[in-house]
Amino acid sequence: MPRGRRMSTVRIVCGVLWASIAIVCAAGSVGEWLIGVHAGAILCLVIAIGSGWYDYRVWTSRSRRLIV
C-alpha cells in the first residue's frame, strides 16, 4: 500500500488561511446582498470563488507555489 504525500506545515497554514478568506468573503457576499449592496456582493463572491479554488489546489498538492 503506497503512502500518501506528507503535507508540510507551510502548506497546511496556507490552506487554512485561504479557506478562511473564502469563507469570510462568501459570508460577506451574502450579507452585502441582503442589505442591498449588489455590486459588492458580486465582487465578494468572485473573490470567494477564486480563493476557494486556490485553497482546493493547495490541499490537493496541485499548486506549485504557496502564496501566503
Residue, then its C-alpha position, 0 to 999 in steps of 0.5 A: m500500500p503506497r503512502g500518501r504525500r506528507m503535507s508540510t506545515v507551510r502548506i497546511v497554514c496556507g490552506v487554512l488561511w485561504a479557506s478562511i478568506a473564502i469563507v469570510c468573503a462568501a459570508g460577506s457576499v451574502g450579507e452585502w446582498l441582503i442589505g442591498v449592496h449588489a455590486g459588492a456582493i458580486l465582487c465578494l463572491v468572485i473573490a470567494i470563488g477564486s480563493g476557494w479554488y486556490d485553497y482546493r489546489v493547495w490541499t490537493s498538492r496541485s499548486r506549485r507555489l504557496i502564496v501566503 
